[in-house]
Amino acid sequence: MSLTRRELLRLAALAGLAPAVLAACDDDDGSASPGGDAGPTPDMGADPDAGPPDDGLARPEWTGEPGPADLFQHGVASGDPLPDAVVLWSRVTPAEDGPVEVFWEVATAPDFLQRTAVGTAEASEARDYTVKIDATGLAAGTTYYYRFHAQGRVSPIGRTRTAPTGAVSGLRFAVVSCASLAHGYFHAYRHVAERADLDAVIHLGDYIYEYGSGQYGSVRPYEPAHEIITLEDYRVRYRQYRRDADLLALHQQHPIIPIWDDHETANNSWRDGAENHAPATEGAWADRKAAAIQAWYEWLPVRETADHHIFRKLSFGDLLDLIMLDTRIWGREEQLGGASAQMERFNEERTLLGQDQEAWLRDELAASTASWRVIGQQVMMGQLQVIGVPRDEGGGTAVNLDQWDGYVASRDRFFQALADEGVEDVVVLTGDIHTSWAMDLAPDPYDADLYDGATGAGSVGVEFVTPGITSPGLAALVPGLLGVLQDANPHIKWADLSQRGYMTLDVDPARIQGDWFLLTGVDEEAYTEPAFAAAWITRAGENHLVEGDAPAPARADAPALAPV
């Protein structure tokens, strides 16, 4: 029995074969089809027999046997959107070692009838067979669809969006962090992936965890089973993470703007070491850090810098400047410990960011003309004390010296920069702590003459802390902890210490609203949908939080998700 070209294309789509593989197959009338045909597959809403329009752009070519059916098992991803460019990513898993040519294409719709950019790249063992493209020449504020071809196979279709320019009336981001695979399933990622109304996903770190199986969580085993130390170890861990269906879906549907935290290297890392690194048995920290950084750059859709700094600014028209920091391994001095730690944390010489990053941050804040300045970073900036004590009375006892509380002078300089430069409407985004918080930011929230918890007077900005995707919270460890902390810290308006999930940031010129979507049951494979838990709002010119009563409404005009 002979098959028509239409039927062959249907089978090709099901098998993950690129249409170009069928270039020499007979058409319905028995004539040979043109070589290199990479037209749309039948499920994309076009007639396969009609062929693709001649857009003058190259098409993928492959005449040999197709590569493995799971060649694109790690999916696609995009990130770091600019008004005219976005980073596109994929990886191939060939049957044999050796360089693989990868063809990529970008279009304005998932049927790929109107392509805007194409090109080729080489995947090789040197970069763990990942490919990363900075697709340029794109239109601002536009949703695009993209895919990759290699060895006669075609990747899933990805969906991405460029940053807008000029006057912008609204933006919406998801904010995520802390995905311990050993503690459960990434249901929150799935929920984010299914939302069509997002401009991008801001990932604040702990994208992977470095532990071995059973060392921290036991719901799912790790690959490799031991703690990761070498470059190949880190690569294998990323390969495992990026086979997770929920994380694959997140990357397929949205561009991501990521920074690393500590678990991309090792727990409680700093510039020259980590709490979870033993040089005597695990080698030099510099080698481990270099391996972790290389793997991160290979597997994340971000632009690379020669010195591997990740602090950067992305602008979204006149509405928002997104300033991403590295509070983890760029300039951070070692965390304090011991009996003198609570006094030493006030040492004027201690730095969390490093002098160069501090100067860069101050310059960016001073130069910003957007309505809002949003700062994405890793560890809680707001003060967190067991007993709230004003600064001039000793400053109290900080709960966690891995946070900005352990680097008070760095926080003081940040607040001083806001005052000196007259900067308002600042929102700080934080991950790391696996819990949810909404708080005012004040230089000394414990001094009633300097900050009024009822009105927010004295606050210079606000902080939203997103929970872990799966990483465990604090409530089960210390029953009653939340009440103690809220009583001692008047600037903390709301917190949840137990549930996992994510938050969204809805932005317009008049206000920014943070919405938390939380869930329980991450240790169960069956999908659990996060539910709305809280909304907190900061209005333009007010620099403090008020409670909202509902999540920001869904957008009715959201562009279509990529086909799955």
ABEGO torsion letter per residue (X at the ends): XBBBAAAAAAAAAAAGBBAAAAAABBBAAGBBBBBGBABBBAAAGBBAAAEBBBAGBBBBBBABBBBBAAAAAAEBBBBGBBAABBBBBBBBBBABBEBBBBBBBBBABAAGABBABBEBBBBBAAAGGBBBBBBBGBBBGBBBBBBBBBGGBBBBBBBBBBBBBEBBABBBBBBBBGBBAAAEBBAAAAAAAABAABABBBBAEGABBABBBGABEAABBBOBABBBABAAAAAAAAAAAAABAAAAAAAAABBBBBBBBAAABBBGBBAAEBAABBAAAAEBAAAAAAAAAAAAAAABBBBBBAAGBABBBBBBEAABBBBBBBAAAAABBBBBBEAAAAAAAABAABBAAEAAAAAAAAAAAAABABABBBBBBABBABBBBABBBBAAAGGEBBABAABAAABAAAAAAAAAAAAAAGBBGBBBBBBGAGBBBBBBBBABAABAAABBAAAGBGBAEBBBBBBBAABBBAAAABBGAAAAAAAABAABABBBAABBEBBBBBBBAABBBBBBBBBBGAABABBBBBBBABBBBBBBGAGBBBBBABBBBBBAABBBBBBX
